[in-house]
Structures are given as structure tokens and as C-alpha cells.
């Protein structure tokens, strides 16, 4: 099943692609791998970032949850 492209709002601001000015994105999650965790086989323990991918040109925004 493919992600549906939608408008995204971050802290009250509409997300706009800085490359092509498109305003619809699809979402994915990516692990923020570190060398130490990978070396020890603990990739699952790395933080995940939310990616918003422009449906027009493929530009990727990365957002990491503040802790």
C-alpha cells in the first residue's frame, strides 16, 4: 500500500517544498543509525526520524522528536 500525499502542518506552519514549492507530502520513518549501536548489533535502539517526502520532486524533510 502506498502512502497518500497530503498537506502537512508543523507547529501551525504549512510545509512547502523549498525546491519546487509543492505542498503535498507522503510520510515515512527512518532510523537514525549510529556507528556504536550498529557495531554492537543494537540498531533497533536508535532513534527514529519522521520524513516528509515531496510528492512532486522527492525532496525529504527530516524531523526528530525532541526529548
C-alpha positions, 0 to 999 in steps of 0.5 A: 500500500502506498502512502497518500500525499497530503498537506502537512502542518508543523507547529501551525506552519504549512510545509512547502517544498523549498525546491519546487514549492509543492505542498503535498507530502507522503510520510515515512520513518527512518532510523537514525543509525549510529556507528556504536549501536550498529557495531554492537548489533543494537540498531533497533535502539536508535532513534527514529526520524519522521520524513516528509517526502515531496510528492512532486520532486522527492525532496525529504524533510527530516524531523526528530522528536525532541526529548 
